[in-house]
Structures are given as structure tokens and as C-alpha cells.
Amino acid sequence: MPLGLHSADAATSPTNSAPTSERGALEAARLSGEPVEIVSERSETSETHALPNGNLRRTQHSMPVRVKREGQWETVDTTLAKVSGRVSPKAAAGHVTFSAGGEGPLVALTDQGRSVSLSWPDPLPVPLLEGSSATYREVLPGVDLAVAASVDGFSQALIVKSAEAAANPELDTIDFGLKTDGLSLKQDPDAGNLTAVNPAGQTVFATSTARMWDSSGTEPAPFSARSQAASTTTAEAPTDLTPGTNSSAVGVDFTHDQLTLTPDRDLLTSPDTTYPVYIDPRMTGTRLAWTIAYKPHPSDSYWNGTGWSGGTTTEARVGYESSTGGTARSFFRVDSKFLAGVKVIDAQFQITETHSWSCTAKPVELYVTGPISSATTWSKQPTWSTRQDSRNYAHGNETHGCPDKAVDFTAKDAAVKAAAAKSPDITFGLPRTQERRRRKGRVQLEEVQARRKAHRRVQPPAGSTLGSGHHPQHQGQQHRVRQRIVLHHPGQHRCDSQCAGVGS
């Protein structure tokens, strides 16, 4: 039974012949000698298979891999299209829509019957759509406004394209109309990020720490089609984490009907600033639960990948980066409610490493940690608890002869304890001690279809203005990896959700 962090082709509708019940799937698996999915157990973030030996295997993903539309499962697809007078992703777990131009909210995000929306002060131009991104040109002289859909939220960036545009006093403070329905906003006093909570105090939406950065970290390149009509070349946009880039935090304040950003005026207008300058806030829902703690920005939140690398990233980082002196740690929360009362036979945290600086194997460790939230930062990390496993490996460097390869970490201790305690979730951390070995890692958040063991990359939002493309090669051991947890328990005919142990 798998649990994890990945994205899949495993999001299509079942065929008419696919078993829908546990009993039917167990019998089909016994007769065929192959795993058979229990279709009735399929959800946005999990699938359960009956195995020929009579056990069950569940894959529990940390991010949605499919969504249900009109009774049918569809693979997540954040490509934007115009629908009913708005712009929205084709199939995303979070219900987000963007303006199609004119009056109305710039962005509206709805979940659990509650919503939050942001509006630009003036009517918006018709956006240029490119993949997951929509760009509204010249919302101020020399300033574009770009938004991008993610699996469970959105990214947003103001793109200040010149010194003349930066001198505009309208950029001293940037006011967005704010409207919430059934939610209250709260702000973390240290990280500055916002959370939108329901009357029960549960977080429904959360932002990262708002930041701004210039383009000094890369060679000048043409704007993408979203920010320069005359060019269709996609630029490699710098990010606030690119070595040599000038960056700063952005002030965030709010009232009941207004969200105000206060950019760093010194960075906007400094003679050392290289344009364009990017100014962002980002927001996600609560279906995802992972974050990065980054030592160079110790008070910044990168909740669910928002705010990292100039956009909403699907890459988590771990370890030490020699070119910047930056150290990163990453944490992942995985649902474990279904383990209550289950006898866990086996559990693995599976990593497919897709990039390494070299082919020299380095040690990587997996830990259970304390809980995480949108307020988790380098300065406010969870406690490191029990080490689960350690592996030496180096994969993902095809040039030097070590291509992508999956690595399994033993995680049975964590799963057994979660089952006994009926814990709603398990939080894992990478790494703890490999920093002292000066290694650098990335975790590519993807889901793997359990039946075929196949995988595909989940790319960040398309386009350079939201930082989807440029990841410079820094000196030192680097890794990009995909991971998941695979758990097995004895198969049983259903008597109730606790007995069967596969209830969602």
C-alpha cells in the first residue's frame, strides 16, 4: 500500500471490467498474479491495490494527481482556458479562476465552500495565456501583471520592466481589493505570511513570504511573449535565490477589504538594480503539505513550494550549496489516517533521483520530524525525531553514466507507530546530517502510478516570469529526486473502515 510525493498517469477513469470492491480485486489479483486496483478506494491523492499474496498496497500521494469532473477521474492539468467568462485551469484540485479582462476579481480561490479573491484597482486588459500562466500587459506604464495556476493555488508577480517604470510613485504601495467569504485572515509576525482560516480555526489557504528580486543573477535575455508582444522567446528568468541576484522581502498589510504590498523602494530604484524586477505574493490551499527551510532567508516561508525560485516550485531542496553557502532542508506531511488499526507489514519512502552533480555516492538520511505549517522557516523548524534510514547513492547524471534511479528508504517504524497511535499524518524530513558532508539535493515532487511503476516529471508553472525555467548548476553534490512511501498490510474483506484499514 503506497503513500507519497509524486504525480501520475494514474488519474484516468476505471474501465468497465475493473474490480470496484476489495473482495473482487483480491480475487482478481489471486487469479491473475498481478496487483489489481480497488477502484472504489481511489481518491485525488491515493490508490489502493490488492496483491496476489492477499495483502493490500496503498499509494498515498502528498499532492493531488487526479480530480473528479462530472463523475470521471481526470489527470491534473493546470493549462489555462477561458470558461464561462473567466480563465481557469482545465483540471486542478483547487478551484481557482482568473480574470478574462475587464471588471471583476483578478483571482478567486474557492475551497470547502469558502473563498478569497483579489482585485486589481483598474479594469484589466485581456490576458495572454501561455500554459498555466496568464499575463496582463501594462497594468501600469512599463509594468506587467502575471498569474499562474498550480495544483492547489496560484502564483502572482508584478513585472517592473525598466528604471522609468520603477520610478512610478504608484509602486510605493500596491493595493489589491480583498474579499473573503467564511474566512478570517491572520499574519505570522515573523515570516509575514498570511493564512485564511475558517471559523473552527483550520487553515484553508496560506501564502508564502512575499519577496521581490531583480535580474542581476543572469545574463540579459528577451522577455517571454507574456511581457513583450514583439518576442515569443522564453527567457530564463532569474529568481531571488539565483546567485548574485538582488532581493528583498515585501511588506504585507491588510484590512477587511484591502491587501497592500510595500516594495523595497531602494531595490526598485538602485543604480545596481538590473531590470526587470519581480514582486510577488503566492497562495495555495491545504491539499499539499510540504515546505523548504532555507538558511540564507531564515525568516521566509516556502509553504508548498510557493516563493521558491521565483514561482511555485515542485522541487524541494536538501543539503549544502557551495556556490552560495546556502543550506536547505525539506519537510513533507503525508496523510496516515487510513493506517488506524492496520497491521503494517512493510513501508518504504521511495525516491527517484533525477539529478546529481556527480556520480559519487553520498549518504542521504530520512527522519520523522515534528509537524509543519505555513509558518515553518529556517528559524522555526520542527523538531527532528527518529531517523528512519540512510542510503548512499548518486543518480540522475546521464552525462557521467548514472541515470535516474529509484531508491527506497525503510519507513516501517514511522508507519507502525502512526498505525498504533491512529495519527492523522506523518511528517518526514530530508536531511539532517548530510549538510556537514556538503551535499546538495532537490526532491522532484511527483506521483508514481503504482501498477506500472512508471513516472513522469511534473513541471513548475510554464513561463519565465514566474521562474519556471532557470536553475543554475552550482558546484557541489546536487540531487533532484522524486519520492513516495509504499506501505503493505494484510488484505481483509471489509467489515468496517478500521478492520479493513484502507478507508480514506
C-alpha positions as CSV (number, residue, x, y, z in Angstrom):
1,M,0.0,0.0,0.0
2,P,1.8,3.3,-1.1
3,L,1.9,6.8,0.4
4,G,3.9,9.6,-1.1
5,L,5.1,12.7,-3.1
6,H,4.8,12.5,-6.9
7,S,2.4,12.9,-10.0
8,A,1.0,10.3,-12.2
9,D,-0.7,9.0,-15.2
10,A,-2.9,7.2,-12.6
11,A,-5.7,9.6,-12.9
12,T,-8.0,8.2,-15.5
13,S,-11.4,6.7,-15.1
14,P,-11.7,2.9,-14.4
15,T,-12.7,0.6,-17.2
16,N,-15.9,-1.3,-17.0
17,S,-14.1,-4.5,-16.2
18,A,-12.0,-3.1,-13.4
19,P,-12.9,-4.5,-9.9
20,T,-14.5,-1.9,-7.7
21,S,-14.7,-3.8,-4.4
22,E,-11.9,-5.1,-2.2
23,R,-13.2,-8.6,-2.4
24,G,-13.4,-8.6,-6.2
25,A,-9.9,-7.0,-6.5
26,L,-8.4,-9.6,-4.1
27,E,-9.9,-12.5,-6.1
28,A,-8.8,-10.9,-9.4
29,A,-5.2,-10.4,-8.1
30,R,-5.1,-14.0,-6.9
31,L,-6.2,-15.4,-10.2
32,S,-4.0,-13.1,-12.4
33,G,-0.9,-13.0,-10.3
34,E,-0.8,-9.2,-10.8
35,P,-1.8,-6.3,-8.5
36,V,-5.4,-5.1,-9.1
37,E,-6.6,-1.7,-8.1
38,I,-9.6,-1.4,-5.8
39,V,-11.3,1.3,-7.8
40,S,-13.8,2.3,-5.1
41,E,-10.9,3.4,-2.9
42,R,-9.4,5.8,-5.5
43,S,-9.2,9.4,-4.4
44,E,-7.4,12.6,-5.5
45,T,-4.3,11.6,-3.6
46,S,-4.4,7.8,-3.3
47,E,-5.0,4.5,-4.9
48,T,-5.2,1.0,-3.3
49,H,-4.2,-2.3,-4.9
50,A,-5.0,-5.9,-4.0
51,L,-1.9,-8.1,-4.2
52,P,-1.7,-11.7,-5.3
53,N,-0.5,-12.7,-1.8
54,G,-3.7,-11.4,-0.2
55,N,-2.2,-8.2,1.1
56,L,-3.2,-4.6,0.2
57,R,-0.9,-1.9,-1.0
58,R,-1.8,1.8,-0.8
59,T,-0.1,4.7,-2.6
60,Q,-0.8,7.9,-0.6
61,H,0.5,10.9,-2.5
62,S,1.3,14.2,-0.9
63,M,-0.2,16.2,-3.8
64,P,-3.3,15.6,-5.9
65,V,-2.7,13.5,-9.0
66,R,-6.3,13.5,-10.3
67,V,-9.5,15.4,-9.9
68,K,-13.1,14.2,-10.4
69,R,-15.1,16.0,-13.1
70,E,-18.7,15.0,-13.8
71,G,-18.2,11.7,-12.1
72,Q,-15.0,10.8,-14.0
73,W,-11.3,11.0,-12.8
74,E,-9.0,13.2,-14.8
75,T,-5.3,13.8,-14.6
76,V,-4.4,17.2,-13.1
77,D,-3.9,19.7,-15.9
78,T,-3.2,23.3,-15.0
79,T,-3.3,24.6,-18.6
80,L,-5.4,27.7,-18.6
81,A,-8.5,28.1,-20.8
82,K,-11.4,30.6,-20.9
83,V,-14.6,29.1,-19.3
84,S,-17.8,31.0,-18.6
85,G,-16.3,34.4,-18.8
86,R,-13.3,33.6,-16.6
87,V,-9.9,31.9,-17.1
88,S,-9.3,28.6,-15.2
89,P,-7.1,25.5,-15.3
90,K,-8.5,22.6,-17.1
91,A,-8.3,20.2,-14.1
92,A,-6.9,21.3,-10.8
93,A,-7.7,20.3,-7.2
94,G,-8.1,23.8,-6.0
95,H,-10.8,25.8,-7.7
96,V,-9.0,28.9,-8.9
97,T,-10.2,31.3,-11.6
98,F,-8.5,34.4,-13.1
99,S,-9.9,37.5,-14.9
100,A,-10.5,37.3,-18.6
101,G,-10.2,41.0,-18.8
102,G,-12.3,44.0,-17.7
103,E,-14.0,44.3,-14.3
104,G,-14.2,41.6,-11.7
105,P,-11.6,39.9,-9.4
106,L,-8.1,39.3,-10.7
107,V,-8.1,35.9,-9.0
108,A,-10.7,34.0,-7.0
109,L,-9.8,30.8,-5.0
110,T,-12.5,28.6,-3.5
111,D,-12.3,25.5,-1.3
112,Q,-14.6,23.8,1.2
113,G,-17.4,26.3,0.4
114,R,-15.2,29.3,1.4
115,S,-13.3,31.7,-0.8
116,V,-10.8,34.6,-1.1
117,S,-10.4,36.9,-4.0
118,L,-8.0,39.7,-5.0
119,S,-8.9,42.5,-7.4
120,W,-6.7,45.0,-9.4
121,P,-7.8,48.6,-8.9
122,D,-8.5,49.2,-12.6
123,P,-10.1,47.2,-15.4
124,L,-7.7,44.6,-16.6
125,P,-6.6,44.0,-20.3
126,V,-7.4,40.7,-21.9
127,P,-4.6,38.3,-20.7
128,L,-2.1,36.5,-22.9
129,L,-2.5,32.8,-22.0
130,E,0.6,30.5,-22.1
131,G,0.3,27.1,-20.5
132,S,-0.5,27.6,-16.8
133,S,0.1,31.4,-16.9
134,A,-1.9,34.5,-17.8
135,T,-0.2,37.9,-18.3
136,Y,-1.9,41.2,-18.2
137,R,0.3,43.7,-20.0
138,E,0.9,47.3,-19.0
139,V,-1.4,47.4,-15.9
140,L,0.9,50.3,-15.0
141,P,3.3,52.0,-17.5
142,G,6.1,49.5,-18.0
143,V,4.6,47.0,-15.6
144,D,3.0,43.7,-16.4
145,L,1.0,41.5,-14.0
146,A,1.3,37.7,-14.3
147,V,-0.6,34.9,-12.6
148,A,-0.2,31.2,-12.8
149,A,-2.3,28.3,-11.7
150,S,-0.8,25.5,-9.6
151,V,-2.3,22.1,-8.5
152,D,-3.8,23.7,-5.4
153,G,-3.5,27.5,-5.7
154,F,-1.8,30.3,-7.7
155,S,1.3,32.4,-8.2
156,Q,1.3,36.1,-8.9
157,A,4.1,38.5,-9.9
158,L,4.3,42.2,-10.9
159,I,7.0,42.6,-13.5
160,V,8.6,46.0,-13.4
161,K,10.5,46.3,-16.7
162,S,12.6,49.4,-16.5
163,A,14.0,52.1,-14.3
164,E,11.4,54.5,-15.6
165,A,8.6,52.2,-14.6
166,A,10.2,51.7,-11.2
167,A,10.2,55.4,-10.5
168,N,6.4,55.5,-10.7
169,P,5.1,56.6,-7.3
170,E,2.2,54.2,-7.7
171,L,4.6,51.4,-6.9
172,D,5.3,52.9,-3.4
173,T,2.4,50.8,-2.2
174,I,0.4,48.4,-4.3
175,D,-3.3,47.9,-3.2
176,F,-5.4,45.0,-4.2
177,G,-9.1,44.7,-3.4
178,L,-9.6,41.9,-0.9
179,K,-12.8,39.9,-0.3
180,T,-13.2,36.8,1.9
181,D,-16.2,34.6,2.4
182,G,-16.3,32.5,5.6
183,L,-12.6,33.1,6.3
184,S,-10.5,35.3,8.5
185,L,-7.0,36.4,7.7
186,K,-4.1,36.0,10.1
187,Q,-0.5,37.0,9.7
188,D,2.6,35.3,11.2
189,P,4.6,38.1,13.0
190,D,7.9,36.5,12.0
191,A,7.6,35.1,8.5
192,G,4.9,37.7,7.4
193,N,2.9,35.1,5.5
194,L,-0.9,35.1,5.7
195,T,-3.3,32.3,6.5
196,A,-7.0,32.2,5.8
197,V,-8.8,30.3,8.5
198,N,-12.4,29.1,8.8
199,P,-14.5,29.7,12.0
200,A,-13.0,26.4,13.5
201,G,-9.5,27.9,13.2
202,Q,-8.5,25.5,10.4
203,T,-6.3,26.8,7.6
204,V,-8.0,26.8,4.2
205,F,-5.5,28.9,2.3
206,A,-1.9,30.1,3.0
207,T,0.7,32.4,1.4
208,S,4.5,32.3,1.4
209,T,6.6,35.2,2.5
210,A,6.2,37.9,-0.2
211,R,9.5,38.8,-1.9
212,M,10.9,40.8,-4.8
213,W,14.1,40.4,-6.8
214,D,15.9,41.8,-9.8
215,S,17.6,40.2,-12.9
216,S,21.2,40.7,-11.9
217,G,21.8,37.0,-11.4
218,T,21.5,36.1,-15.1
219,E,22.6,37.4,-18.5
220,P,20.1,39.7,-20.1
221,A,17.5,37.8,-22.2
222,P,14.4,38.7,-24.1
223,F,11.1,38.8,-22.2
224,S,8.8,36.0,-22.9
225,A,5.7,36.5,-25.0
226,R,3.8,37.3,-21.9
227,S,5.7,40.5,-21.2
228,Q,6.9,41.6,-24.7
229,A,4.5,41.3,-27.5
230,A,7.2,41.5,-30.2
231,S,9.0,38.4,-28.9
232,T,8.0,34.8,-28.5
233,T,11.3,33.7,-27.0
234,T,11.1,32.3,-23.5
235,A,13.6,33.9,-21.2
236,E,15.4,32.2,-18.4
237,A,14.2,34.4,-15.6
238,P,16.3,34.9,-12.6
239,T,14.9,34.3,-9.1
240,D,15.6,35.7,-5.7
241,L,17.6,32.5,-5.0
242,T,19.8,32.8,-8.1
243,P,23.4,33.6,-7.0
244,G,24.2,37.3,-7.5
245,T,20.5,38.4,-7.6
246,N,19.5,41.4,-5.5
247,S,16.4,40.5,-3.5
248,S,14.3,41.7,-0.6
249,A,11.2,40.9,1.4
250,V,8.0,42.8,0.6
251,G,5.9,44.4,3.3
252,V,2.3,43.0,3.5
253,D,-0.6,44.6,5.3
254,F,-4.3,44.0,5.1
255,T,-7.7,45.3,6.2
256,H,-11.1,43.6,5.8
257,D,-11.2,44.7,2.1
258,Q,-7.7,45.6,1.0
259,L,-4.3,43.8,0.7
260,T,-1.3,46.2,0.5
261,L,2.2,45.3,-0.7
262,T,5.0,47.7,0.1
263,P,8.0,47.0,-2.2
264,D,11.6,47.9,-1.2
265,R,12.0,51.3,-2.8
266,D,15.8,51.1,-2.6
267,L,15.8,47.8,-4.6
268,L,13.4,49.2,-7.1
269,T,15.4,52.3,-7.9
270,S,19.0,51.4,-7.1
271,P,21.6,52.0,-9.8
272,D,22.8,48.5,-9.1
273,T,19.4,47.0,-10.0
274,T,19.0,45.0,-13.2
275,Y,15.5,45.0,-14.7
276,P,13.0,43.5,-14.9
277,V,12.2,43.4,-11.2
278,Y,9.6,40.8,-9.9
279,I,7.3,41.5,-7.0
280,D,5.2,38.6,-5.7
281,P,2.7,37.1,-3.3
282,R,1.5,33.5,-3.7
283,M,-1.3,31.4,-2.2
284,T,-2.1,27.7,-2.0
285,G,-4.8,25.5,-0.4
286,T,-4.2,22.8,2.1
287,R,-4.3,19.6,0.0
288,L,-0.5,19.9,-0.3
289,A,1.7,19.9,2.7
290,W,5.4,20.3,2.3
291,T,7.9,23.1,2.7
292,I,11.5,24.2,2.5
293,A,13.6,25.8,5.2
294,Y,16.4,27.9,3.7
295,K,19.3,29.3,5.8
296,P,20.1,32.4,3.6
297,H,16.4,33.6,4.2
298,P,15.9,32.3,7.7
299,S,12.5,34.0,8.3
300,D,11.0,33.2,4.9
301,S,8.2,30.6,4.4
302,Y,8.2,28.5,1.2
303,W,5.0,26.6,2.0
304,N,4.0,24.1,-0.6
305,G,6.9,25.4,-2.8
306,T,5.4,28.9,-3.1
307,G,8.0,31.7,-3.1
308,W,10.9,29.4,-4.0
309,S,12.9,30.0,-7.2
310,G,10.7,32.9,-8.4
311,G,7.4,30.9,-8.5
312,T,5.6,27.9,-7.2
313,T,8.1,25.1,-7.4
314,T,7.7,21.3,-7.4
315,E,11.3,20.9,-6.4
316,A,12.2,20.5,-2.7
317,R,15.9,21.1,-1.8
318,V,18.1,19.5,0.8
319,G,21.7,19.9,1.8
320,Y,24.5,22.4,1.2
321,E,25.2,24.6,-1.8
322,S,28.8,25.6,-2.0
323,S,28.4,28.5,-4.6
324,T,26.0,30.4,-2.3
325,G,26.8,28.9,1.1
326,G,23.1,28.2,1.3
327,T,21.8,25.2,3.3
328,A,18.3,23.8,2.7
329,R,16.1,21.3,4.5
330,S,12.7,20.0,3.3
331,F,9.8,18.6,5.1
332,F,6.8,16.6,3.9
333,R,3.5,15.8,5.6
334,V,1.7,12.6,4.5
335,D,-1.8,11.5,5.4
336,S,-1.8,8.4,7.6
337,K,-5.4,8.3,8.9
338,F,-6.1,5.2,6.9
339,L,-3.4,3.3,9.0
340,A,-5.5,3.3,12.1
341,G,-5.8,-0.3,13.4
342,V,-3.8,-1.7,10.5
343,K,-1.0,-4.2,10.8
344,V,1.8,-2.7,8.7
345,I,3.9,-5.4,7.0
346,D,6.3,-3.1,5.2
347,A,6.8,0.6,4.4
348,Q,9.2,2.4,2.2
349,F,9.8,6.1,1.4
350,Q,10.7,5.9,-2.3
351,I,13.0,8.4,-4.0
352,T,13.7,8.6,-7.7
353,E,16.8,10.7,-8.1
354,T,16.7,12.7,-11.3
355,H,19.8,14.9,-10.9
356,S,23.1,14.6,-9.2
357,W,26.2,16.9,-9.5
358,S,28.4,13.8,-9.8
359,C,28.1,10.0,-9.8
360,T,29.9,9.7,-6.5
361,A,27.5,8.2,-4.0
362,K,26.8,10.3,-0.9
363,P,24.8,9.5,2.2
364,V,21.2,10.6,2.4
365,E,19.0,10.2,5.5
366,L,15.3,10.1,6.2
367,Y,13.9,11.4,9.5
368,V,10.5,11.7,11.2
369,T,10.0,15.2,12.4
370,G,7.5,17.3,14.3
371,P,4.6,19.0,12.5
372,I,5.0,21.7,9.8
373,S,2.8,24.6,8.8
374,S,2.9,27.7,6.6
375,A,4.9,29.4,9.4
376,T,7.7,26.9,9.2
377,T,11.0,28.6,8.3
378,W,14.7,28.0,8.9
379,S,14.3,29.9,12.2
380,K,11.2,28.0,13.1
381,Q,11.8,24.3,12.1
382,P,10.1,21.3,13.5
383,T,11.9,19.0,15.9
384,W,14.0,16.2,14.4
385,S,12.8,12.9,15.9
386,T,13.6,9.4,14.7
387,R,16.0,8.5,12.0
388,Q,14.3,6.0,9.7
389,D,17.0,5.0,7.3
390,S,20.2,6.0,5.5
391,R,21.2,5.3,1.9
392,N,24.3,6.0,-0.2
393,Y,23.5,6.8,-3.8
394,A,24.1,9.1,-6.8
395,H,21.8,9.0,-9.8
396,G,20.3,11.5,-12.3
397,N,23.5,12.4,-14.2
398,E,23.2,10.8,-17.5
399,T,26.3,12.6,-18.9
400,H,28.5,10.9,-16.4
401,G,26.8,7.5,-16.6
402,C,24.4,7.4,-13.6
403,P,20.9,7.9,-14.9
404,D,17.7,8.4,-12.9
405,K,17.0,5.6,-10.5
406,A,14.6,4.9,-7.6
407,V,15.9,4.5,-4.1
408,D,13.8,3.0,-1.2
409,F,14.2,4.2,2.4
410,T,12.8,1.9,5.1
411,A,9.9,3.8,6.9
412,K,8.2,0.9,8.7
413,D,9.0,2.3,12.1
414,A,7.1,5.5,11.3
415,A,4.2,3.7,9.7
416,V,3.8,1.2,12.6
417,K,3.9,4.0,15.2
418,A,1.3,6.0,13.2
419,A,-1.0,3.0,13.0
420,A,-0.8,2.3,16.7
421,A,-1.3,5.9,17.6
422,K,-4.0,6.5,15.0
423,S,-2.0,9.5,13.9
424,P,-3.7,11.6,11.2
425,D,-0.4,12.2,9.4
426,I,3.4,11.6,9.4
427,T,5.9,14.3,8.7
428,F,9.3,13.4,7.2
429,G,12.4,15.5,6.9
430,L,15.3,15.4,4.5
431,P,18.1,15.8,5.6
432,R,19.6,16.3,9.0
433,T,23.3,15.4,8.9
434,Q,24.3,15.3,5.3
435,E,24.7,19.1,5.4
436,R,28.0,18.5,7.2
437,R,29.0,16.4,4.2
438,R,28.4,19.3,1.9
439,R,25.9,17.7,-0.3
440,K,23.0,19.4,-2.1
441,G,19.8,17.9,-3.1
442,R,16.5,18.5,-4.7
443,V,13.3,16.5,-4.4
444,Q,11.2,16.5,-7.5
445,L,7.6,16.2,-6.2
446,E,5.9,13.8,-8.4
447,E,3.5,10.9,-8.1
448,V,4.2,7.4,-9.5
449,Q,1.4,5.2,-10.8
450,A,1.7,2.1,-8.6
451,R,0.6,-0.5,-11.0
452,R,3.1,0.3,-13.8
453,K,5.8,1.8,-11.6
454,A,6.0,4.5,-14.3
455,H,6.8,8.1,-13.7
456,R,6.7,11.4,-15.5
457,R,8.0,14.9,-14.5
458,V,5.6,17.4,-13.1
459,Q,6.9,20.8,-14.3
460,P,6.6,24.1,-12.5
461,P,4.2,26.7,-14.0
462,A,5.1,27.4,-17.5
463,G,7.0,30.6,-18.5
464,S,9.9,32.6,-17.3
465,T,8.3,35.5,-15.4
466,L,7.2,33.2,-12.7
467,G,10.6,31.4,-12.6
468,S,9.8,28.1,-14.1
469,G,13.0,27.6,-16.1
470,H,16.3,28.7,-14.7
471,H,18.1,26.5,-12.2
472,P,21.9,27.3,-12.4
473,Q,24.3,24.5,-11.8
474,H,26.0,25.2,-8.5
475,Q,29.3,23.5,-7.5
476,G,28.8,20.7,-5.1
477,Q,26.8,17.4,-4.8
478,Q,23.3,18.2,-6.1
479,H,20.3,15.9,-6.3
480,R,16.8,16.1,-7.7
481,V,14.6,13.3,-6.5
482,R,11.1,12.1,-6.6
483,Q,9.7,10.3,-3.6
484,R,6.8,8.3,-2.2
485,I,6.1,5.9,0.6
486,V,5.0,2.4,-0.1
487,L,3.1,0.6,2.7
488,H,1.8,-3.0,2.8
489,H,-0.7,-4.6,5.2
490,P,-2.8,-7.8,5.3
491,G,-5.7,-7.8,2.9
492,Q,-9.1,-8.4,4.5
493,H,-12.7,-8.4,3.4
494,R,-14.4,-5.3,4.6
495,C,-16.1,-5.4,7.9
496,D,-15.7,-1.7,8.7
497,S,-13.2,1.0,7.8
498,Q,-11.0,0.2,10.8
499,C,-11.0,-3.5,10.2
500,A,-10.1,-3.2,6.5
501,G,-7.6,-0.4,7.2
502,V,-8.0,1.2,3.8
503,G,-10.7,3.8,4.4
504,S,-9.9,7.3,3.4
